[in-house]
Amino acid sequence: MTDVDVLGHVNNAAYWHAVEHSLAGAGRDLRSPLRALLDYRHPIDFGDEVELAEVSDGERYTIAFVASDVVKAVSCVEQLT
């Protein structure tokens, strides 16, 4: 199982996979330059049910990873010009 580290926490690649999937579904052009930040607040453990809360203001796309009503991480992606 490659999406979980030795401590049973979801690893970075799984977060970024979810961000890329959400961006593609939102119609963002993934071929153009982007700036992406991911703020880890609490670990996501194997077996957690995670919901993605997505907000876009046209320039910035924010995704919150929420499990058990706790924001575990927040990603912010913006188009570079």
GIPEMO-V89934 format. One record per helix or strand of 3 or more residues. SS is the DSSP state (hx for helix, st for strand). FROM is the first residue (numbers start at 1). TO is the last residue. If there is no record, write none. Layout:
BEGIN
ss:SS from:FROM to:TO
ss:SS from:FROM to:TO
END
This chain:
BEGIN
ss:hx from:12 to:25
ss:st from:34 to:40
ss:st from:50 to:56
ss:st from:60 to:67
ss:st from:70 to:79
END
